Amino acid sequence: MSIQFQIKTFNELTANELYSVLRLRSEVFVVEQNCVYQDIDGKDKKALHVIGFFEGEIIAYARIFKKGDYFGNASIGRVVVSGDYRTQKWGYSLMQKAIQAIETHFNETKITISAQLYLQKFYENLGFSKVSEMYLEDDIPHIEMLR
């Protein structure tokens, strides 16, 4: 059992892929986390999209930005794995692929993220360090982290 990744620009996404990505993001960030917020924020067009497929289904996703498009450094956001597949630890594979994509596509190694506080240890295991105090983003505790 393994996950396969593709990296695409916004214009390379098929309508079905975009629909599946937005559905997954909504399923986790809006419904599961009970958080009403504007997921479609106009930034998807600037991002590169890291998409994880398992048996033809999109089950993992992150978007990456070059330096200056979101933070002063390159960044990773909207990191999500379908609840049905979290026991596979594919979040680590997804993040490693996103980090690698930033190095490959943007020639950057410094990465800033806005991480949900409860995931601090997960991101620390990937080489990120906390660089801010806790703050609320859409009423969810977050911290800024740097790698």
DAKA-V27633 format. One line per field, one symbol per residue. burial: I if it has 24 or more other C-alpha atoms within 12 Angstrom, else O. A space follows every 50 residues. Layout:
burial->???
//
This chain:
burial->OOIOIIIIOIOOOOOOIIOIIIIIIIIIIOOOOOOOOOOOOOOIOOIIII IIIOOOIIIIIIIIIIIOOIOOIIIIIIIIIIOOOOOOOIIIIIIIIIII IIOOIIOIOIIIIIIIIOIIOIIOOIOIIIOOOOOOOOOOOOIIIII
//
